[in-house]
């Protein structure tokens, strides 16, 4: 018989709750720790930002009017339910993740456009193709395969996102396959609606019966190769990903991404990552951004991070609202330095300073931010 505390027993005796309902609730909670129900994880992200001259920076994600001047903020509450595939051929699992709070509407999944809403971050089914060893399918709404950074605050080294993140797609509705060729080679391949937004089920060519709107599918693929043990590059990995054919037939955009990850520099605790984004558009100028990421673990509690980005950003009007007034940035230079100090268990506490400049900006833009995240 399940154990119940004295308060639960008292409520049951008073007729407020029934013992059967309590037992069912306890079984449901037990299921949340594993079994058929999967597991629950997530985080709460909070921050404080100071902005030079009281002017909200343009050109990168999440620095709009609600962060304009010296303000405390609840960023988001992230909740993620996940179940691994069953350990057998033809096993299945799922991922369902939501954002709640002021930053949720930045996703733009279309579930609710209001400030302070709840948005779907991911909702997909993971399938093992039992007839082909190492082949898995992800079906539904999932995050993109290009880019060095993600939406989730606890998955990035910095609170602010990169310019590379701003020019990339973020989500797709479709099917993504992954196949492990060997210990050193992994590939992904997939199809999705050809939308350039994160709205679930959206596409820029929605009518397959119309000749001019017949191509309503984009294609994606990636290749990751882990280098063999070498004196300098040993353990590093090369990654290439492409999103091909997003947008309407008359204005398609391709996104390419290349990275060199986990590169050791011969100094214990120091690693380097190269990330290159470029877009190829049918209409308008292309964007090219080269990012350098350095991380130095001073000890088990303190990590120093640096991000340097250079290039040219060209986003047509309306293609990226996050870019505000500065849709086109030539001769871009962006520098971010951050310090991550682990004071509490399960808590990420960090401070960062960032400065951005470009040839067509009248003055540079500077921000100082503090970010505290509790992950569970």
RODREN-217097 format. One record per residue (C-alpha): y, x, z negated; chain; residue number from 1. Coordinates in Angstrom, 3 decimals, decimal comma. Last residue first. Layout:
# RODREN-217097
+----------+----------+----------+-------+------+
:       yy :       xx :       zz : chain : resi :
+----------+----------+----------+-------+------+
:        Y :        X :        Z :     A :  NUM :
...
+----------+----------+----------+-------+------+
This chain:
# RODREN-217097
+----------+----------+----------+-------+------+
:       yy :       xx :       zz : chain : resi :
+----------+----------+----------+-------+------+
:   20,925 :   15,853 :   12,611 :     A :  376 :
:   23,957 :   17,784 :   13,827 :     A :  375 :
:   27,274 :   17,895 :   11,967 :     A :  374 :
:   30,128 :   19,181 :   14,108 :     A :  373 :
:   33,450 :   20,708 :   13,054 :     A :  372 :
:   36,014 :   21,734 :   15,683 :     A :  371 :
:   39,353 :   23,491 :   15,262 :     A :  370 :
:   41,684 :   23,866 :   18,237 :     A :  369 :
:   44,617 :   25,951 :   19,396 :     A :  368 :
:   46,054 :   25,097 :   22,799 :     A :  367 :
:   48,257 :   26,892 :   25,315 :     A :  366 :
:   49,682 :   25,942 :   28,690 :     A :  365 :
:   51,409 :   28,482 :   30,952 :     A :  364 :
:   54,727 :   27,713 :   32,548 :     A :  363 :
:   56,027 :   26,340 :   35,872 :     A :  362 :
:   52,483 :   25,949 :   37,146 :     A :  361 :
:   51,989 :   26,612 :   40,890 :     A :  360 :
:   50,648 :   30,162 :   40,557 :     A :  359 :
:   48,281 :   29,167 :   37,765 :     A :  358 :
:   48,074 :   29,563 :   33,998 :     A :  357 :
:   45,786 :   28,578 :   31,163 :     A :  356 :
:   45,706 :   29,743 :   27,525 :     A :  355 :
:   43,054 :   28,872 :   24,944 :     A :  354 :
:   42,558 :   29,548 :   21,253 :     A :  353 :
:   39,397 :   28,523 :   19,439 :     A :  352 :
:   38,180 :   27,693 :   15,937 :     A :  351 :
:   34,624 :   26,866 :   14,967 :     A :  350 :
:   32,461 :   25,074 :   12,421 :     A :  349 :
:   28,971 :   23,984 :   13,470 :     A :  348 :
:   27,167 :   22,234 :   10,605 :     A :  347 :
:   23,403 :   21,852 :   10,086 :     A :  346 :
:   23,617 :   23,946 :    6,899 :     A :  345 :
:   27,162 :   24,796 :    5,890 :     A :  344 :
:   29,447 :   27,798 :    6,426 :     A :  343 :
:   28,287 :   28,885 :    9,858 :     A :  342 :
:   31,313 :   30,546 :   11,482 :     A :  341 :
:   31,926 :   30,215 :   15,229 :     A :  340 :
:   34,976 :   32,099 :   16,504 :     A :  339 :
:   36,514 :   31,256 :   19,862 :     A :  338 :
:   38,481 :   32,908 :   22,644 :     A :  337 :
:   39,447 :   31,037 :   25,808 :     A :  336 :
:   41,198 :   32,478 :   28,874 :     A :  335 :
:   42,093 :   30,612 :   32,079 :     A :  334 :
:   43,588 :   32,063 :   35,246 :     A :  333 :
:   44,041 :   29,879 :   38,343 :     A :  332 :
:   45,567 :   31,455 :   41,455 :     A :  331 :
:   46,122 :   28,025 :   42,996 :     A :  330 :
:   45,805 :   24,797 :   41,018 :     A :  329 :
:   45,710 :   21,469 :   42,834 :     A :  328 :
:   45,307 :   18,142 :   41,025 :     A :  327 :
:   47,890 :   19,172 :   38,458 :     A :  326 :
:   49,389 :   15,823 :   37,474 :     A :  325 :
:   46,278 :   14,562 :   35,676 :     A :  324 :
:   43,256 :   16,771 :   36,204 :     A :  323 :
:   41,042 :   14,579 :   34,025 :     A :  322 :
:   41,621 :   11,775 :   36,539 :     A :  321 :
:   39,383 :   13,632 :   38,949 :     A :  320 :
:   38,992 :   12,252 :   42,450 :     A :  319 :
:   42,052 :   10,034 :   42,162 :     A :  318 :
:   44,335 :   12,290 :   44,148 :     A :  317 :
:   42,343 :   15,035 :   45,840 :     A :  316 :
:   41,004 :   17,881 :   43,724 :     A :  315 :
:   41,657 :   21,451 :   44,768 :     A :  314 :
:   41,009 :   24,133 :   42,153 :     A :  313 :
:   41,369 :   27,814 :   42,996 :     A :  312 :
:   39,829 :   30,748 :   41,171 :     A :  311 :
:   39,583 :   32,410 :   37,791 :     A :  310 :
:   37,830 :   31,587 :   34,541 :     A :  309 :
:   37,351 :   33,707 :   31,405 :     A :  308 :
:   35,362 :   32,486 :   28,390 :     A :  307 :
:   34,975 :   34,371 :   25,110 :     A :  306 :
:   32,755 :   33,821 :   22,074 :     A :  305 :
:   32,537 :   35,562 :   18,687 :     A :  304 :
:   29,600 :   34,600 :   16,481 :     A :  303 :
:   29,492 :   34,694 :   12,657 :     A :  302 :
:   26,626 :   33,514 :   10,437 :     A :  301 :
:   23,591 :   35,602 :   11,414 :     A :  300 :
:   25,793 :   38,633 :   12,049 :     A :  299 :
:   28,424 :   39,743 :   14,568 :     A :  298 :
:   26,705 :   37,678 :   17,264 :     A :  297 :
:   28,707 :   38,516 :   20,382 :     A :  296 :
:   29,005 :   36,034 :   23,232 :     A :  295 :
:   30,643 :   36,593 :   26,612 :     A :  294 :
:   31,015 :   33,958 :   29,325 :     A :  293 :
:   32,564 :   34,731 :   32,727 :     A :  292 :
:   33,516 :   31,921 :   35,085 :     A :  291 :
:   34,276 :   31,998 :   38,800 :     A :  290 :
:   35,861 :   28,850 :   40,232 :     A :  289 :
:   36,029 :   27,893 :   43,920 :     A :  288 :
:   37,419 :   24,562 :   45,096 :     A :  287 :
:   37,533 :   23,286 :   48,679 :     A :  286 :
:   40,521 :   21,884 :   50,561 :     A :  285 :
:   40,556 :   18,376 :   51,966 :     A :  284 :
:   38,084 :   16,244 :   53,904 :     A :  283 :
:   34,439 :   17,120 :   54,600 :     A :  282 :
:   34,331 :   18,924 :   51,288 :     A :  281 :
:   32,446 :   22,026 :   50,090 :     A :  280 :
:   32,735 :   22,605 :   46,362 :     A :  279 :
:   32,296 :   25,887 :   44,539 :     A :  278 :
:   31,155 :   26,790 :   41,075 :     A :  277 :
:   30,190 :   30,281 :   39,872 :     A :  276 :
:   28,856 :   31,079 :   36,403 :     A :  275 :
:   28,205 :   34,601 :   35,084 :     A :  274 :
:   26,718 :   34,915 :   31,609 :     A :  273 :
:   26,926 :   37,849 :   29,206 :     A :  272 :
:   25,205 :   38,726 :   25,929 :     A :  271 :
:   26,089 :   40,893 :   22,914 :     A :  270 :
:   23,945 :   40,741 :   19,742 :     A :  269 :
:   22,666 :   44,290 :   20,057 :     A :  268 :
:   24,675 :   46,187 :   22,631 :     A :  267 :
:   22,884 :   47,132 :   25,861 :     A :  266 :
:   24,596 :   44,441 :   27,895 :     A :  265 :
:   21,904 :   41,756 :   27,744 :     A :  264 :
:   22,114 :   39,135 :   30,507 :     A :  263 :
:   20,973 :   35,745 :   29,304 :     A :  262 :
:   22,169 :   33,955 :   32,431 :     A :  261 :
:   23,215 :   34,780 :   35,995 :     A :  260 :
:   24,595 :   31,602 :   37,481 :     A :  259 :
:   25,101 :   29,908 :   40,821 :     A :  258 :
:   26,418 :   26,383 :   41,448 :     A :  257 :
:   27,046 :   24,490 :   44,658 :     A :  256 :
:   28,567 :   21,031 :   44,974 :     A :  255 :
:   28,635 :   19,187 :   48,302 :     A :  254 :
:   31,245 :   16,543 :   49,090 :     A :  253 :
:   31,196 :   13,741 :   51,632 :     A :  252 :
:   34,274 :   12,031 :   53,060 :     A :  251 :
:   33,361 :    9,990 :   56,147 :     A :  250 :
:   29,822 :    9,276 :   54,999 :     A :  249 :
:   31,070 :    8,122 :   51,597 :     A :  248 :
:   30,501 :   10,373 :   48,620 :     A :  247 :
:   27,855 :   12,845 :   47,524 :     A :  246 :
:   25,896 :   14,480 :   50,357 :     A :  245 :
:   24,308 :   17,546 :   48,771 :     A :  244 :
:   24,197 :   18,516 :   45,092 :     A :  243 :
:   23,116 :   22,155 :   44,877 :     A :  242 :
:   21,628 :   24,406 :   42,210 :     A :  241 :
:   21,044 :   28,164 :   41,923 :     A :  240 :
:   19,855 :   30,012 :   38,841 :     A :  239 :
:   19,081 :   33,686 :   38,223 :     A :  238 :
:   17,528 :   34,598 :   34,890 :     A :  237 :
:   17,856 :   37,570 :   32,554 :     A :  236 :
:   14,788 :   38,814 :   30,688 :     A :  235 :
:   15,152 :   42,429 :   31,865 :     A :  234 :
:   18,431 :   42,954 :   33,705 :     A :  233 :
:   19,238 :   46,493 :   32,529 :     A :  232 :
:   16,031 :   48,531 :   32,023 :     A :  231 :
:   13,868 :   45,935 :   33,806 :     A :  230 :
:   11,297 :   43,442 :   32,549 :     A :  229 :
:   10,853 :   40,888 :   35,302 :     A :  228 :
:   13,687 :   38,559 :   36,295 :     A :  227 :
:   13,465 :   34,886 :   35,457 :     A :  226 :
:   13,959 :   32,755 :   38,557 :     A :  225 :
:   15,487 :   29,299 :   38,440 :     A :  224 :
:   15,723 :   27,194 :   41,595 :     A :  223 :
:   17,618 :   23,946 :   41,977 :     A :  222 :
:   17,710 :   20,830 :   44,110 :     A :  221 :
:   19,728 :   17,751 :   44,866 :     A :  220 :
:   19,899 :   15,153 :   47,607 :     A :  219 :
:   22,360 :   12,307 :   47,982 :     A :  218 :
:   21,406 :    8,835 :   49,124 :     A :  217 :
:   23,437 :    5,965 :   50,626 :     A :  216 :
:   23,257 :    7,120 :   54,259 :     A :  215 :
:   23,369 :    3,866 :   56,211 :     A :  214 :
:   27,029 :    3,003 :   55,684 :     A :  213 :
:   28,239 :    3,229 :   59,299 :     A :  212 :
:   25,162 :    1,395 :   60,557 :     A :  211 :
:   25,368 :   -1,376 :   57,983 :     A :  210 :
:   22,002 :   -2,511 :   56,618 :     A :  209 :
:   21,909 :    0,237 :   53,963 :     A :  208 :
:   25,008 :   -1,274 :   52,286 :     A :  207 :
:   26,105 :    0,718 :   49,244 :     A :  206 :
:   27,648 :    3,829 :   50,721 :     A :  205 :
:   29,722 :    5,237 :   47,842 :     A :  204 :
:   27,026 :    4,521 :   45,289 :     A :  203 :
:   27,018 :    3,097 :   41,774 :     A :  202 :
:   23,839 :    2,468 :   39,765 :     A :  201 :
:   25,410 :    3,753 :   36,521 :     A :  200 :
:   29,034 :    4,847 :   36,896 :     A :  199 :
:   29,277 :    8,649 :   36,626 :     A :  198 :
:   31,425 :    9,009 :   39,740 :     A :  197 :
:   30,923 :   10,793 :   43,081 :     A :  196 :
:   28,243 :    8,265 :   44,025 :     A :  195 :
:   25,536 :    9,103 :   46,555 :     A :  194 :
:   22,773 :    7,272 :   44,700 :     A :  193 :
:   20,096 :    9,756 :   43,755 :     A :  192 :
:   17,389 :   12,019 :   45,176 :     A :  191 :
:   15,595 :   14,929 :   43,574 :     A :  190 :
:   14,307 :   18,472 :   43,503 :     A :  189 :
:   13,852 :   20,957 :   40,688 :     A :  188 :
:   12,233 :   24,396 :   40,747 :     A :  187 :
:   10,921 :   26,839 :   38,152 :     A :  186 :
:    9,870 :   30,467 :   38,698 :     A :  185 :
:    9,064 :   33,208 :   36,158 :     A :  184 :
:    6,088 :   31,749 :   34,299 :     A :  183 :
:    4,858 :   30,261 :   37,560 :     A :  182 :
:    5,554 :   27,350 :   39,928 :     A :  181 :
:    6,777 :   25,033 :   37,200 :     A :  180 :
:    7,779 :   21,826 :   38,957 :     A :  179 :
:   10,613 :   19,426 :   38,243 :     A :  178 :
:   11,330 :   16,111 :   39,952 :     A :  177 :
:   14,529 :   14,119 :   39,609 :     A :  176 :
:   14,721 :   10,442 :   40,563 :     A :  175 :
:   17,897 :    8,362 :   40,779 :     A :  174 :
:   21,125 :    7,529 :   38,992 :     A :  173 :
:   23,202 :   10,679 :   38,613 :     A :  172 :
:   25,538 :   12,140 :   36,026 :     A :  171 :
:   28,169 :   14,883 :   35,586 :     A :  170 :
:   29,468 :   15,833 :   39,014 :     A :  169 :
:   31,356 :   19,126 :   38,948 :     A :  168 :
:   35,083 :   19,819 :   39,378 :     A :  167 :
:   36,008 :   19,418 :   35,679 :     A :  166 :
:   33,034 :   21,389 :   34,401 :     A :  165 :
:   34,169 :   24,415 :   36,392 :     A :  164 :
:   37,612 :   24,094 :   34,835 :     A :  163 :
:   35,864 :   24,631 :   31,514 :     A :  162 :
:   35,503 :   22,225 :   28,632 :     A :  161 :
:   37,311 :   22,380 :   25,289 :     A :  160 :
:   35,272 :   22,512 :   22,071 :     A :  159 :
:   33,671 :   25,821 :   22,962 :     A :  158 :
:   30,211 :   27,421 :   22,893 :     A :  157 :
:   28,649 :   24,314 :   24,374 :     A :  156 :
:   25,568 :   22,246 :   23,426 :     A :  155 :
:   27,039 :   20,771 :   20,222 :     A :  154 :
:   29,927 :   19,142 :   22,068 :     A :  153 :
:   27,686 :   17,288 :   24,513 :     A :  152 :
:   29,272 :   16,763 :   27,917 :     A :  151 :
:   27,638 :   19,835 :   29,399 :     A :  150 :
:   28,607 :   23,376 :   30,360 :     A :  149 :
:   27,362 :   26,018 :   32,814 :     A :  148 :
:   27,152 :   23,662 :   35,767 :     A :  147 :
:   24,809 :   21,937 :   38,193 :     A :  146 :
:   21,666 :   19,920 :   37,368 :     A :  145 :
:   23,477 :   16,683 :   36,541 :     A :  144 :
:   22,830 :   14,417 :   33,582 :     A :  143 :
:   20,354 :   11,539 :   33,852 :     A :  142 :
:   20,177 :    7,820 :   34,650 :     A :  141 :
:   16,752 :    6,572 :   35,748 :     A :  140 :
:   13,546 :    8,408 :   36,630 :     A :  139 :
:   12,635 :   11,928 :   35,512 :     A :  138 :
:    9,480 :   13,174 :   37,212 :     A :  137 :
:    7,136 :   15,976 :   36,191 :     A :  136 :
:    4,899 :   18,371 :   38,145 :     A :  135 :
:    3,149 :   21,196 :   36,239 :     A :  134 :
:   -0,381 :   20,265 :   37,325 :     A :  133 :
:   -0,349 :   17,867 :   40,263 :     A :  132 :
:   -2,695 :   14,856 :   39,903 :     A :  131 :
:   -1,322 :   14,113 :   36,438 :     A :  130 :
:    2,210 :   13,472 :   37,580 :     A :  129 :
:    3,795 :   13,525 :   34,130 :     A :  128 :
:    6,561 :   10,962 :   33,791 :     A :  127 :
:    9,827 :   11,097 :   31,855 :     A :  126 :
:   11,765 :    7,807 :   31,779 :     A :  125 :
:   15,549 :    7,780 :   31,759 :     A :  124 :
:   18,637 :    6,624 :   29,917 :     A :  123 :
:   21,343 :    9,222 :   29,392 :     A :  122 :
:   24,927 :    9,293 :   28,137 :     A :  121 :
:   25,329 :    5,524 :   27,883 :     A :  120 :
:   28,764 :    4,496 :   26,638 :     A :  119 :
:   30,037 :    2,775 :   23,505 :     A :  118 :
:   33,742 :    2,019 :   23,358 :     A :  117 :
:   36,658 :    3,483 :   21,425 :     A :  116 :
:   39,007 :    3,075 :   24,358 :     A :  115 :
:   37,818 :    0,338 :   26,716 :     A :  114 :
:   35,879 :    1,021 :   29,912 :     A :  113 :
:   32,594 :   -0,423 :   28,731 :     A :  112 :
:   29,152 :    0,020 :   30,308 :     A :  111 :
:   30,617 :    1,671 :   33,388 :     A :  110 :
:   29,101 :    5,107 :   32,885 :     A :  109 :
:   32,633 :    6,508 :   32,662 :     A :  108 :
:   31,743 :    9,467 :   30,444 :     A :  107 :
:   35,296 :    9,757 :   29,131 :     A :  106 :
:   34,915 :    6,254 :   27,658 :     A :  105 :
:   32,842 :    7,691 :   24,823 :     A :  104 :
:   35,624 :    9,993 :   23,650 :     A :  103 :
:   37,130 :    7,506 :   21,173 :     A :  102 :
:   33,851 :    6,529 :   19,497 :     A :  101 :
:   30,222 :    5,903 :   20,356 :     A :  100 :
:   28,107 :    7,994 :   22,714 :     A :   99 :
:   24,580 :    6,954 :   23,679 :     A :   98 :
:   21,291 :    8,684 :   24,436 :     A :   97 :
:   17,970 :    7,242 :   25,582 :     A :   96 :
:   15,251 :    9,671 :   26,635 :     A :   95 :
:   11,705 :    8,645 :   27,522 :     A :   94 :
:    8,061 :    9,636 :   27,544 :     A :   93 :
:    4,990 :    9,303 :   29,728 :     A :   92 :
:    1,603 :   10,989 :   30,094 :     A :   91 :
:   -0,253 :   10,884 :   33,407 :     A :   90 :
:   -2,473 :   13,770 :   32,312 :     A :   89 :
:   -2,520 :   14,216 :   28,534 :     A :   88 :
:   -0,258 :   15,428 :   25,760 :     A :   87 :
:    1,877 :   12,277 :   25,800 :     A :   86 :
:    5,305 :   12,943 :   27,221 :     A :   85 :
:    7,917 :   13,659 :   24,617 :     A :   84 :
:    9,810 :   10,790 :   23,025 :     A :   83 :
:   13,564 :   10,819 :   22,630 :     A :   82 :
:   16,230 :    8,708 :   20,957 :     A :   81 :
:   19,678 :   10,289 :   20,990 :     A :   80 :
:   22,741 :    9,190 :   19,036 :     A :   79 :
:   26,092 :   10,943 :   19,529 :     A :   78 :
:   29,151 :   10,034 :   17,466 :     A :   77 :
:   32,342 :   11,116 :   19,184 :     A :   76 :
:   35,609 :   12,955 :   18,950 :     A :   75 :
:   37,032 :   11,865 :   15,613 :     A :   74 :
:   40,466 :   13,376 :   15,845 :     A :   73 :
:   43,212 :   15,072 :   13,881 :     A :   72 :
:   46,446 :   15,557 :   15,815 :     A :   71 :
:   49,003 :   18,276 :   16,405 :     A :   70 :
:   50,425 :   16,870 :   19,645 :     A :   69 :
:   49,014 :   15,204 :   22,762 :     A :   68 :
:   45,356 :   14,615 :   21,895 :     A :   67 :
:   45,412 :   10,849 :   22,641 :     A :   66 :
:   47,678 :   11,625 :   25,607 :     A :   65 :
:   45,001 :   13,572 :   27,442 :     A :   64 :
:   43,268 :   16,834 :   26,616 :     A :   63 :
:   39,638 :   15,821 :   27,116 :     A :   62 :
:   38,684 :   17,674 :   30,268 :     A :   61 :
:   40,721 :   20,314 :   31,984 :     A :   60 :
:   43,658 :   20,532 :   34,350 :     A :   59 :
:   46,686 :   19,274 :   32,540 :     A :   58 :
:   47,795 :   20,380 :   29,089 :     A :   57 :
:   49,414 :   17,859 :   26,720 :     A :   56 :
:   53,001 :   18,936 :   26,059 :     A :   55 :
:   54,046 :   19,292 :   22,408 :     A :   54 :
:   55,625 :   22,672 :   23,112 :     A :   53 :
:   52,231 :   24,377 :   22,814 :     A :   52 :
:   49,379 :   22,123 :   21,670 :     A :   51 :
:   47,666 :   22,053 :   18,291 :     A :   50 :
:   44,293 :   20,348 :   18,023 :     A :   49 :
:   42,098 :   19,138 :   15,182 :     A :   48 :
:   38,450 :   18,185 :   15,639 :     A :   47 :
:   35,497 :   16,003 :   14,684 :     A :   46 :
:   32,010 :   15,798 :   16,205 :     A :   45 :
:   29,161 :   13,744 :   14,719 :     A :   44 :
:   25,653 :   14,662 :   15,855 :     A :   43 :
:   22,386 :   13,368 :   17,264 :     A :   42 :
:   18,682 :   12,969 :   16,637 :     A :   41 :
:   16,175 :   10,120 :   16,573 :     A :   40 :
:   12,496 :   10,625 :   17,328 :     A :   39 :
:    9,914 :    8,698 :   19,344 :     A :   38 :
:    8,762 :    5,126 :   18,755 :     A :   37 :
:    5,114 :    5,714 :   19,690 :     A :   36 :
:    4,533 :    8,356 :   17,038 :     A :   35 :
:    7,467 :   10,287 :   15,648 :     A :   34 :
:    9,992 :   10,106 :   12,841 :     A :   33 :
:   11,399 :    6,834 :   14,140 :     A :   32 :
:    7,962 :    5,298 :   13,662 :     A :   31 :
:    8,256 :    5,773 :    9,916 :     A :   30 :
:   11,509 :    3,848 :   10,061 :     A :   29 :
:    9,761 :    1,018 :   11,875 :     A :   28 :
:    6,913 :    1,023 :    9,333 :     A :   27 :
:    9,457 :    0,827 :    6,524 :     A :   26 :
:   11,150 :   -2,122 :    8,200 :     A :   25 :
:    7,828 :   -3,917 :    8,622 :     A :   24 :
:    6,961 :   -3,367 :    4,949 :     A :   23 :
:   10,363 :   -4,686 :    3,887 :     A :   22 :
:    9,914 :   -7,753 :    6,079 :     A :   21 :
:    6,484 :   -8,395 :    4,544 :     A :   20 :
:    7,793 :   -8,001 :    0,988 :     A :   19 :
:   10,369 :  -10,688 :    1,614 :     A :   18 :
:   14,064 :  -10,239 :    0,921 :     A :   17 :
:   16,586 :  -12,092 :   -1,259 :     A :   16 :
:   13,833 :  -14,015 :   -3,053 :     A :   15 :
:   14,776 :  -12,730 :   -6,480 :     A :   14 :
:   11,416 :  -10,988 :   -6,794 :     A :   13 :
:   11,944 :   -9,319 :   -3,426 :     A :   12 :
:   15,375 :   -8,098 :   -4,477 :     A :   11 :
:   13,898 :   -6,703 :   -7,692 :     A :   10 :
:   11,066 :   -4,976 :   -5,819 :     A :    9 :
:   13,583 :   -3,353 :   -3,469 :     A :    8 :
:   15,650 :   -2,196 :   -6,424 :     A :    7 :
:   12,584 :   -0,812 :   -8,177 :     A :    6 :
:   11,586 :    1,400 :   -5,254 :     A :    5 :
:    8,818 :    0,474 :   -2,845 :     A :    4 :
:    5,651 :    2,452 :   -2,106 :     A :    3 :
:    3,538 :    1,240 :    0,788 :     A :    2 :
:    0,000 :    0,000 :    0,000 :     A :    1 :
+----------+----------+----------+-------+------+
